[in-house]
Amino acid sequence: MTKLADMTVLGDMPPKLWKALAVIADTLHPEFARQPWIAHADKSKESCVLCSLAVADFLSDIGFDARVRPVVTVLKAWNGEVELHSAGIGVPGTPRVEDRWVGHLIVWLEASKTLIDTTLYPVIRPAWKELPPMIAAQCIDGGGKDRPFGLKPIAALSMTDDDVPGYEFGIMYLDNPRNTSWRKGGDAEAWRRAVVVAAMRTKFGEWQDA
């Protein structure tokens, strides 16, 4: 596990991806905060469509096969057999609030089976206060048969706390490929992310394989 600003990286990433993740961690949200049209400085931290599309465009521009992927994200914390708290993003059946999309969007790199989530800020809770605001994790298909909400798990991560015996936190990502109405929202418009993508590409610079 390695920390890059607000991002925690889990897995053995290739050097080029390490550099790209460092740029994302350092640049993505600060650049969005500078945009004149942004509603407020932290708006991007709660806008998974806006940020995932920006990250996918940046990674594609520098040579990665990156795509966005709609998911359901479930978070739970326990102490022994007692559930302390749970939360979900994009859980089927969640009532819509105004015109917000009921879903969650992440970036997926098929070649390295890497999941990138840059907008976990809104779901940090006292029950899992150590949850990283951004995650990049290599995923391993464990072949499990469980299908929460009838959806296939992409990744599941867990954390414990040495200072709290019996404590465990888990986060699970479930593939939800049919939930594509995010494409109709304003955050999917390319002009909103163009300057930020260009800033990340400039900061990344040129890459030469060793």
N, C-alpha and C positions, 0 to 999 in steps of 0.2 A: 504494500500500500504506500502510495506516494501522494503528497499534497502539493498542488500547484494553485496558489492563491485560494479561491473558494472551491476548487475542484479536487476531488479525491480520485486517484487513478488506481484501479485494481487489475493486475495482470501484467504480463510481459509484453509490452508494446514495442513494435519496431521503432528505430530511432526517428524516422521521418514523422511517424504519428506522435511520438513524444513531443517533438518540436511543435507540431500543429496543435496539440492539446494545450501546451503552454501558452500559445498565442490566443487560443479561445478563452482560456481561464483568465488571462490578463486583459483582454481587449473587448470581448463581446458585450458585456453589460455596460462598461464605461463608455463605449462608443455609442450605444443606443441612448444612454442618458444624455448625450450631447446633442442629439437630434432635435431640431427646432419644433418638430411636430409632435414629439412624444408627450403623452399626457402628464407624466411626472417622472422623476429621475429613476425610480425603481420599477417602472412599468414593464420593462423587458423581463424582469425576474419572475413575473407572473404570467408571461406570454409565451407558452410553449410552442405555438405555431410560428410566431415571429422568429424566435431564437433557433428552433430546430431547422427551419428553412435556411436561415442565414448560415448556420454551421454546415449544413449539407452542401450549400452552394460553395462555400469556402473550401471545404475538403475536396469537392469535385474539381474545383478550379486548379488545385495543386496536385491532382492526379489520383485521388482515391475514388473508389466506387462507393459513393455515399448516397443514402436515400433516407427519407423520413418514413416513420412507421407509427401508425396509431396504436395505442396500447391502453390497457387498464392497469393502474398501479394501485396496489394494496399495501398498506403499512400497518403493522401491529407490534405491540410491546407486551411482554408477559413478565411476571415475577412468579416463577414456579408454574403452577397450574392456573394462576389468576391472570386474566387479561387486564392490563392496565389501561390500554387505549387502542383504538383502531381508527383508521381513516382510509379514504380511497379517492383516487382521481379518475374520472371518467367511468365510474361504475355504472353498468347498465341499469336504467330505471331512475337515475338521479334526476330530479326536476331541474329544468333549465332556469337559469337566473338571467333575466333580460334576454340578450341575444348571444350569450356566451355558449360556445360549443361544449357539449358534455363529452369530454374525451381528454386524452393526453397524447402528445406527440414527442417522439424521441428520434435520434439519428442512429442509423444502423449501418455498420461496415461489414459486409458479408464476408470478405476475404479473411478478416481476423476475428469475425464473430464478436465485434465490439459494439456495445450499447453506450450512447452518450446522452445524458439527461442534464440539461443546463438550467432547469427551472423547478428545483425542489424547494426553493425558498419558502413558498407559501404553506407547505405542509410540515415544516419543522414545528415540533410540539414539545412541551416539557417532558413528556414520556420518552421522547427520543431526541433530546436537545443536541446530541452529537451527530445527528444526521448531516452528511455533507450537503451543501446547497447545490453542488454540481457533482455528477458522477460520470466516470468513464470506466467501463468494466468489460473485460473479456468474458464471454459466456460459454458455458459447457453444457451440451445437451445431456442431461442426466437420464433421459428416457422415462421420467415419471409419468404415471397414468392419470394423475389428478388433473381435472379441468374445471377450475373455479369459474362460475358463470358460463360454463361450456367453452371456455377459451384456453388455448394452449399457452403454458408458461414459456417465456423467453429466457428469463433470468430470475434468480432468487438470491438475495444477499442477507446475511445475518450478522449481528453484532452482540457482544456481551460486555459486561462492565465488571472489572475486577473488584471494584469497590462495593458492588451490590450483588451478593451471591444470589443466584437464581434468576437474575435479570437476563432477558433476551429480547432483541429487536429484530424484526424481519421486514424486508421489502420485496415484493414480487411484481414482476412485469408480465402481463398477459397480452398476447397478440390479439389485436382486434381489427383485422384488415378491412372489414366492411364499414367501419365508422369513418367515412371520408368527407363528411359535410364541412369539415374545417376548410376545405378548398373554396368555399363560398364566402368566407369571412375576410374582413379588411386586412387582417394580419398576414394573409397569404399573398397580398399584392407585392410584386417584386420591388417596386420603387421604395418601399419602406425599409428594406434591408440592403439595398444596393451599396450605400455609402459604408455601412458597417462591414459588409463582405469585402469591399475594396480595401478598407483599413486593415483587416486581418491578412489579406493577401500581401499587402505591402510590408507589414511587419514580419510575415513569414519569410519573404525574400526568395532567393533562389535556393534550390536544393540539388546537391550533387551526390549521387550514391558513391559510397567509398569503393 
